[in-house]
Amino acid sequence: MTYGHGKAGFALNGQGTWSSCGHLPMGGLTDRRTGRSWVWQIEHNGGGWRWECQEHDEAAYAALFGPTDTHHGDPGAP
């Protein structure tokens, strides 16, 4: 059976006001068939960050984000 969308994904968010609070803002992916790798580090002074990777249509993607209200904002803010 073939699915139109991948079934695996992973995301990691930074916590706190320092970019390295909790986890380091970096990651990597390796294609086991070709041996190619992507390695990244998010650099900014805003504190919050997020990266995610996922399968989609038999390919993979990585998305890197800076601070956003959705992932790093004040939950009590209007």
Secondary structure, 3 states (H helix, E strand, C coil): CCCCCCCCEEEEECCCCCCCCCCCCEEEEECCCCCCEEEEECCCCCCCCEEEEEEECCEEEEEEECCCHHHHCCCCCC
